[in-house]
């Protein structure tokens, strides 16, 4: 089955009257849309470009929007950005406010994937304002959801919850059940981040039931993964694994690579907590490779952090394990590998403004410092790209207490 290499789930398709256009434009559009449904992105682009030769007005806006979506899905974000910007320019020229709002939101998604949260938020807010102005409720709800994700990443959980609750109310009012399920799951994530697992689980279960009722496999997989995280937090690793493995199998079946990467990372974390660092490393390495392939920078940072802390766990276990003769060298080697991954992860989290990321990195670095001693720790951090003054500050900092 063809793979979906990037997260196109939040991208907005704008059709601009194409389904009712003249035959010369409509037929290649329909072929392109069918190719998109089959994840045949390059084939879809060929058909859409053919349709552009016969299209006019807002139809051109829509076709460029669709081409941008295909470019993004094919891991060509620079080309996608160019097409969305051209679509937005034509939307201004032809007075297509809905098309312009769709382009703005999609441009925001590109910046979000790059980890440029401020730029992403700017475009989301512009899209939201335009959708509100033309009273297009599905667009309003979609951008509220996007804005909520930015607030969540920044640790602004009350703001995120307000946005998601408004999105949920809109989806319920217009009767768009996939949107309802998605908003329920996102509200669950916020409650989980607030340390309210029972509340989170209630929302996840409701969302999972809805996704399964209308056969939305990706949504069901999202909620299965979320439920797995709750069981991990409760110290129930075997239950967590069952949910994460089912989610992973579903994502693989539908070819949704961002979900595959996410669940690989989650499974790695469960094995790390179970004291099986080799399995944790295996899954974490694959998660990192997948995130790098699709170019999702927040995921890259998370995978680097998970991989680094898997090396920390292996280091901790080696401290007490035989044989003693090679223990010191092996422990130091594992600490060096951990630092090699944790330092760039920390830098990425700080640059992107992702609130919870640095804590995990700092915990792992602190564990490495305890084992290596100040001088070697600082040298390895500097080698991994950290400024010496910052590395020295970490070596002097009060030890962390939580993983």
C-alpha positions as CSV (number, residue, x, y, z in Angstrom):
1,X,0.0,0.0,0.0
2,X,1.2,3.5,-0.8
3,X,2.5,5.4,2.2
4,X,1.4,8.8,3.5
5,X,4.8,10.2,4.5
6,X,3.6,13.4,6.2
7,X,0.8,14.5,8.4
8,X,-1.8,15.8,5.9
9,X,-4.7,15.2,8.3
10,X,-4.8,18.9,9.4
11,X,-4.4,20.3,5.9
12,X,-7.5,21.9,4.5
13,X,-8.8,20.9,1.0
14,X,-10.5,23.8,-0.8
15,X,-12.4,22.7,-3.9
16,X,-13.5,26.1,-5.2
17,X,-16.4,24.8,-7.4
18,X,-14.2,22.2,-9.1
19,X,-16.8,19.4,-8.7
20,X,-19.3,21.4,-10.8
21,X,-16.8,22.9,-13.3
22,X,-16.8,22.5,-17.0
23,X,-15.9,19.0,-18.2
24,X,-12.4,19.9,-19.5
25,X,-11.4,21.0,-16.0
26,X,-13.6,18.7,-14.0
27,X,-12.4,15.4,-15.5
28,X,-8.7,15.8,-14.7
29,X,-9.6,17.2,-11.3
30,X,-11.6,14.1,-10.6
31,X,-8.7,11.9,-11.7
32,X,-6.4,13.9,-9.4
33,X,-8.7,13.6,-6.5
34,X,-8.9,9.9,-7.0
35,X,-5.1,9.7,-7.1
36,X,-4.9,11.6,-3.8
37,X,-7.3,9.2,-2.2
38,X,-5.0,6.4,-3.2
39,X,-1.9,8.4,-1.8
40,X,-0.5,8.7,-5.4
41,X,0.6,12.2,-4.9
42,X,2.8,12.8,-8.0
43,X,0.1,11.3,-10.2
44,X,-2.4,13.6,-8.6
45,X,-0.2,16.7,-9.3
46,X,0.0,15.7,-13.0
47,X,-3.8,15.7,-13.3
48,X,-4.3,18.9,-11.3
49,X,-1.8,20.7,-13.5
50,X,-3.7,19.5,-16.6
51,X,-6.9,20.8,-15.0
52,X,-5.3,24.2,-14.4
53,X,-4.9,24.7,-18.2
54,X,-8.7,24.7,-18.5
55,X,-9.7,26.2,-15.1
56,X,-10.4,29.8,-14.3
57,X,-10.9,32.1,-11.3
58,X,-11.3,30.4,-7.9
59,X,-10.8,27.0,-9.6
60,X,-7.1,27.9,-9.9
61,X,-7.0,28.8,-6.2
62,X,-8.4,25.4,-5.4
63,X,-6.1,23.5,-7.7
64,X,-3.0,25.2,-6.4
65,X,-4.2,24.4,-2.8
66,X,-4.5,20.7,-3.8
67,X,-1.1,20.6,-5.5
68,X,0.4,22.2,-2.3
69,X,-1.2,19.4,-0.2
70,X,0.3,16.8,-2.5
71,X,3.7,18.4,-2.4
72,X,3.6,18.5,1.4
73,X,2.5,14.9,1.6
74,X,5.4,14.0,-0.7
75,X,7.9,15.6,1.8
76,X,8.5,18.7,-0.4
77,X,7.5,21.4,2.1
78,X,9.4,24.2,0.1
79,X,7.3,23.4,-3.0
80,X,4.2,23.1,-0.9
81,X,4.8,26.5,0.6
82,X,5.3,28.0,-2.9
83,X,2.1,26.6,-4.1
84,X,0.1,27.7,-1.1
85,X,1.5,31.2,-1.4
86,X,0.6,31.4,-5.0
87,X,-2.9,30.0,-4.3
88,X,-3.3,32.7,-1.6
89,X,-2.2,35.4,-4.0
90,X,-4.8,34.3,-6.6
91,X,-7.4,34.1,-3.8
92,X,-6.8,37.8,-3.1
93,X,-7.1,38.5,-6.9
94,X,-10.4,36.7,-7.3
95,X,-11.9,37.6,-3.9
96,X,-11.9,34.0,-2.7
97,X,-11.9,34.4,1.1
98,X,-12.5,30.8,1.9
99,X,-9.7,29.7,-0.3
100,X,-7.3,32.3,1.2
101,X,-8.2,31.1,4.7
102,X,-7.5,27.5,3.7
103,X,-4.1,28.5,2.3
104,X,-3.2,30.5,5.5
105,X,-4.0,27.5,7.7
106,X,-2.0,25.1,5.6
107,X,1.0,27.5,5.6
108,X,0.7,27.5,9.4
109,X,0.9,23.7,9.4
110,X,4.1,23.8,7.4
111,X,5.7,26.2,9.9
112,X,4.3,24.0,12.8
113,X,6.1,21.0,11.3
114,X,9.3,23.0,11.1
115,X,8.9,23.8,14.8
116,X,8.4,27.5,14.2
117,X,5.5,27.9,16.5
118,X,5.3,31.7,16.5
119,X,5.0,31.8,12.7
120,X,2.5,28.9,12.7
121,X,0.3,30.7,15.3
122,X,0.3,33.9,13.2
123,X,-1.0,32.1,10.2
124,X,-3.6,30.1,12.2
125,X,-4.9,33.3,13.7
126,X,-5.2,35.0,10.4
127,X,-7.0,32.0,9.0
128,X,-9.3,31.9,12.0
129,X,-10.2,35.6,11.7
130,X,-11.0,35.1,8.0
131,X,-13.2,32.1,8.6
132,X,-15.0,34.0,11.3
133,X,-15.6,36.9,9.0
134,X,-17.2,34.7,6.4
135,X,-19.0,32.6,9.0
136,X,-17.5,29.3,7.7
137,X,-18.0,27.1,10.8
138,X,-15.9,24.1,9.8
139,X,-12.9,26.4,9.1
140,X,-13.4,28.2,12.4
141,X,-13.3,24.9,14.3
142,X,-10.3,23.5,12.4
143,X,-8.2,26.6,13.2
144,X,-9.3,26.7,16.8
145,X,-8.0,23.1,17.0
146,X,-4.7,24.1,15.4
147,X,-4.2,27.1,17.7
148,X,-5.0,24.8,20.7
149,X,-2.1,22.5,19.7
150,X,0.3,25.5,19.7
151,X,-0.9,26.5,23.2
152,X,-0.5,22.9,24.4
153,X,3.0,22.7,23.0
154,X,3.9,25.8,24.9
155,X,2.4,24.5,28.1
156,X,-0.5,27.0,28.0
157,X,-3.1,24.4,28.9
158,X,-6.0,26.5,29.9
159,X,-5.8,28.5,26.7
160,X,-5.6,25.2,24.8
161,X,-8.6,23.8,26.6
162,X,-10.7,26.9,25.8
163,X,-9.9,26.6,22.1
164,X,-10.6,22.9,21.9
165,X,-13.9,23.3,23.8
166,X,-15.1,25.9,21.4
167,X,-14.0,23.7,18.4
168,X,-15.9,20.8,20.0
169,X,-19.1,22.9,20.4
170,X,-18.9,24.0,16.7
171,X,-18.4,20.4,15.4
172,X,-21.3,19.2,17.5
173,X,-23.6,22.0,16.2
174,X,-22.8,21.3,12.6
175,X,-22.9,17.6,13.1
176,X,-19.4,16.8,11.9
177,X,-18.7,13.6,13.8
178,X,-15.0,13.2,12.8
179,X,-14.4,16.7,14.1
180,X,-16.2,15.9,17.3
181,X,-14.1,12.8,17.9
182,X,-10.9,14.6,17.1
183,X,-11.7,17.5,19.5
184,X,-12.7,15.0,22.2
185,X,-9.3,13.3,21.9
186,X,-7.4,16.6,22.0
187,X,-9.3,17.6,25.1
188,X,-8.2,14.3,26.6
189,X,-4.6,15.1,25.8
190,X,-4.9,18.4,27.6
191,X,-6.4,16.8,30.7
192,X,-3.5,14.2,30.6
193,X,-1.0,17.1,30.4
194,X,-2.7,18.7,33.4
195,X,-2.2,15.5,35.4
196,X,-5.8,14.3,35.2
197,X,-5.7,10.8,33.7
198,X,-9.2,9.8,34.7
199,X,-10.7,12.8,32.9
200,X,-8.4,12.1,29.9
201,X,-9.4,8.5,29.7
202,X,-13.1,9.5,29.6
203,X,-12.6,11.7,26.6
204,X,-10.3,9.1,24.8
205,X,-12.9,6.4,25.3
206,X,-15.7,8.5,23.9
207,X,-13.6,9.5,20.9
208,X,-12.5,5.9,20.2
209,X,-16.1,4.7,20.2
210,X,-17.1,7.4,17.7
211,X,-14.1,6.8,15.5
212,X,-14.9,3.1,15.4
213,X,-18.6,3.7,14.7
214,X,-17.9,5.6,11.5
215,X,-14.8,3.5,10.5
216,X,-12.2,6.2,10.9
217,X,-9.1,4.1,11.4
218,X,-6.6,6.9,11.9
219,X,-8.8,8.5,14.6
220,X,-9.2,5.2,16.3
221,X,-5.4,4.6,16.2
222,X,-4.9,8.1,17.7
223,X,-7.1,7.3,20.7
224,X,-5.6,3.8,21.2
225,X,-2.2,5.5,21.5
226,X,-3.6,8.1,23.9
227,X,-5.1,5.4,26.1
228,X,-1.8,3.6,26.1
229,X,-0.1,6.7,27.5
230,X,-2.6,6.8,30.4
231,X,-1.8,3.2,31.3
232,X,2.0,4.0,31.1
233,X,1.4,6.9,33.5
234,X,-0.4,4.6,35.8
235,X,2.5,2.1,35.8
236,X,0.7,-0.5,33.8
237,X,3.2,-1.2,31.0
238,X,1.7,-4.4,29.7
239,X,-1.7,-2.8,29.2
240,X,0.1,0.2,27.6
241,X,1.9,-2.0,25.2
242,X,-1.3,-3.7,24.0
243,X,-2.8,-0.3,23.1
244,X,0.3,1.1,21.5
245,X,0.9,-2.0,19.4
246,X,-2.7,-2.0,18.2
247,X,-2.3,1.7,17.3
248,X,1.0,1.0,15.5
249,X,-0.4,-1.9,13.5
250,X,-3.3,0.4,12.4
251,X,-1.0,3.2,11.4
252,X,1.1,0.8,9.4
253,X,-1.9,-0.6,7.7
254,X,-3.2,2.8,6.5
255,X,0.3,4.1,5.7
256,X,0.2,7.0,8.2
257,X,3.9,7.6,9.0
258,X,3.6,10.3,11.6
259,X,1.5,8.0,13.7
260,X,3.9,5.1,13.1
261,X,6.8,7.3,14.4
262,X,4.8,8.4,17.4
263,X,3.8,4.9,18.5
264,X,7.4,3.6,17.9
265,X,8.5,6.2,20.3
266,X,5.8,5.4,22.8
267,X,6.6,1.7,22.7
268,X,10.3,2.5,23.2
269,X,9.4,4.5,26.3
270,X,7.4,1.6,27.7
271,X,10.3,-0.8,27.3
272,X,12.6,1.7,28.9
273,X,10.3,1.9,31.9
274,X,10.1,-1.9,32.0
275,X,13.9,-2.1,32.3
276,X,14.5,-3.4,28.8
277,X,16.8,-0.8,27.3
278,X,17.8,-2.8,24.2
279,X,14.2,-3.0,23.0
280,X,13.8,0.6,23.9
281,X,16.8,1.6,21.8
282,X,15.5,-0.5,18.9
283,X,12.1,1.3,18.8
284,X,13.6,4.7,19.5
285,X,16.1,4.4,16.7
286,X,13.3,3.6,14.2
287,X,11.1,6.4,15.5
288,X,13.9,8.9,15.0
289,X,14.6,7.7,11.5
290,X,10.9,8.0,10.6
291,X,10.5,11.5,12.0
292,X,13.6,12.5,10.1
293,X,12.3,11.0,6.9
294,X,9.0,13.0,7.1
295,X,10.8,16.2,8.3
296,X,8.7,16.7,11.4
297,X,11.1,18.6,13.7
298,X,9.1,18.4,17.0
299,X,9.0,14.7,16.5
300,X,12.8,14.6,15.8
301,X,13.4,16.4,19.1
302,X,11.2,14.0,21.0
303,X,12.8,11.0,19.4
304,X,16.3,12.3,20.2
305,X,15.3,12.8,23.8
306,X,13.7,9.3,24.0
307,X,16.7,7.7,22.5
308,X,19.1,9.6,24.8
309,X,17.1,8.5,27.8
310,X,17.1,4.9,26.6
311,X,20.9,5.0,26.7
312,X,20.7,6.5,30.2
313,X,18.5,3.6,31.3
314,X,21.0,1.1,29.8
315,X,23.8,3.0,31.6
316,X,22.0,2.8,34.9
317,X,21.4,-1.0,34.6
318,X,25.0,-1.6,33.5
319,X,26.3,0.1,36.7
320,X,25.2,-2.9,38.8
321,X,25.5,-5.7,36.2
322,X,28.4,-8.0,35.7
323,X,31.1,-8.3,34.5
324,X,32.8,-5.7,36.7
325,X,36.1,-5.7,34.6
326,X,34.5,-3.7,31.7
327,X,31.9,-1.9,33.7
328,X,33.5,1.5,33.9
329,X,34.3,1.7,30.2
330,X,30.9,0.5,29.1
331,X,29.0,2.9,31.5
332,X,31.1,5.9,30.2
333,X,30.3,4.8,26.6
334,X,26.6,4.7,27.2
335,X,26.7,8.0,29.0
336,X,28.5,9.5,26.0
337,X,25.8,8.1,23.6
338,X,23.1,9.6,25.8
339,X,24.7,13.0,25.8
340,X,25.1,12.8,22.0
341,X,21.4,12.7,21.6
342,X,20.1,14.7,24.6
343,X,22.1,17.8,23.9
344,X,20.6,18.4,20.4
345,X,17.2,17.4,21.7
346,X,17.4,20.0,24.4
347,X,18.5,22.7,22.0
348,X,15.6,21.9,19.6
349,X,13.0,22.0,22.4
350,X,14.2,25.3,23.7
351,X,14.4,26.8,20.2
352,X,10.9,25.7,19.3
353,X,9.4,26.7,22.7
354,X,8.0,23.3,23.5
355,X,7.3,23.4,27.2
356,X,7.7,19.9,28.5
357,X,10.6,18.7,26.3
358,X,13.5,20.2,28.2
359,X,12.6,18.5,31.5
360,X,13.2,15.0,30.1
361,X,16.5,16.0,28.5
362,X,17.7,17.7,31.7
363,X,16.9,14.6,33.8
364,X,19.0,12.4,31.5
365,X,21.9,14.8,31.4
366,X,21.9,15.0,35.2
367,X,22.1,11.2,35.4
368,X,25.1,11.3,33.0
369,X,26.8,14.0,35.0
370,X,26.5,11.9,38.2
371,X,28.3,9.0,36.5
372,X,30.9,10.8,34.5
373,X,32.0,13.6,36.8
374,X,32.0,17.3,36.0
375,X,35.0,17.6,33.7
376,X,34.2,14.7,31.4
377,X,30.5,15.6,31.4
378,X,31.2,19.2,30.3
379,X,33.6,18.0,27.6
380,X,31.1,15.6,26.1
381,X,28.3,18.2,26.2
382,X,30.6,20.7,24.3
383,X,31.4,18.0,21.8
384,X,27.7,17.5,21.2
385,X,27.2,21.2,20.5
386,X,26.4,22.8,23.8
387,X,28.2,26.1,24.7
388,X,30.8,25.5,27.4
389,X,29.3,28.0,29.8
390,X,25.9,26.3,29.6
391,X,27.5,22.9,30.1
392,X,29.3,24.1,33.2
393,X,26.1,25.5,34.5
394,X,24.3,22.2,34.1
395,X,27.2,20.4,35.8
396,X,26.8,22.7,38.8
397,X,22.9,22.6,38.8
398,X,20.9,21.0,41.5
399,X,20.3,17.3,40.5
400,X,16.9,16.5,39.0
401,X,14.7,14.0,40.9
402,X,12.2,12.8,38.2
403,X,12.5,11.1,34.9
